């Protein structure tokens, strides 16, 4: 579990602004879940897992002069039955908790606390501070710095593989709402020494682009480069084209050079991977709306890895009826690959995937059914398939409070049978500092 001191930070921040809270608008989002699961593993006794999990989020805006806000989200879990994850009976985490101040000029803001950074090639969670602002002539600037948020330790290690500090930023240029290009960088300090691997500093630089010369065309993507290994780490690009009103065509290209992208992680270093090893995927898809009730979609993706190639293709059809209160869908996909493409000692790399679902939502109740089935080309642990069916029922007690429950049953090569269920209570309400509902 995270340190209790870390969890008190957002509370202390709110208490530090008693006057600011007088004009605050506050929204609370809370979800309580108790899950029931019985596992029957081959060759092992049945176990009963009953974790109780609480999710809680709070957003307070219009603090201080009206430009300050507080955002907090976290969760906690207690196992009532057998342990559900690792050997921890209790667990929890502060997902984010930060103060944000938005300036009236230049679209600028400052954040301090625990938050996620999504800037160009950077996607990180840190305890620190960040700043973002627009500059004259269409330019923009952002910067962040702080300590990495650490998670569970890696197997047989005394670390999660992350370094101590994480710093970086992005500069960008925007032109008339049709083009934005950016350059960003990240520097992670003192990645820990792992078994047989040296301590390294993780350094990435890269560029990103968003280009929409016409409302029917959109291109976005980024490329990153590892300055430690001196090689390209990642390419990721997506294009959407809308030649007709209800038709959308999509193409994508992704490539990872594993050693360059994961250099500071336990499984990837100069002793583990050949710098030339990489994985790529090339995909295309199309979706077409038949009026307001039916949507058809087809997709194809080709995967290339050092161990082999694979193709995944299929189609989905979605239905929307009774003013979107009834939604359903059917889908079929096939993954065709050789045995060497899969990970594990006894997998079937090729399989058929069948999926069907339906849900109905009203002001008083909601219900859903979901069935998914995997048909293996070759048996996995002497099983030809893996399937699961889930039934969900819920009731809106008030507009802000809903209770629901799920029950599922399935069979797969790992568990001869798997029974799962949960009850859920969701509360979502916004109010002002005087207690008035929003």
Protein Blocks (a to p, Z undefined) as FASTA:
>chain_A
ZZfklmmmmmmmmmmmmmlmmmpccdddddddddddddddehiacdddddddddddddde
hihjopaccdddddddddfbdcfbhjbfbdcddfbacdddddfehhiacdedjddddehj
accdddddddddddeehiacdddddddddddddehiabehiafbdcdddddddeehlacc
dddddddehiacdehiacdddddddddddddfbfkbccdddddddfklopafbdcddddd
dfbfklccddddddddfklmmmmpmklcfklpcfkbccddddddddddehjlbccddddd
ddddfkbccddddddddddeehhlaccddddddddddfklpgcjkbcfbdcddddddddd
dfkbccdddddddddfbdcehiabdcdddddddddfblmbccdddddddddfklmbacdd
dddddddddddfkopaZZ
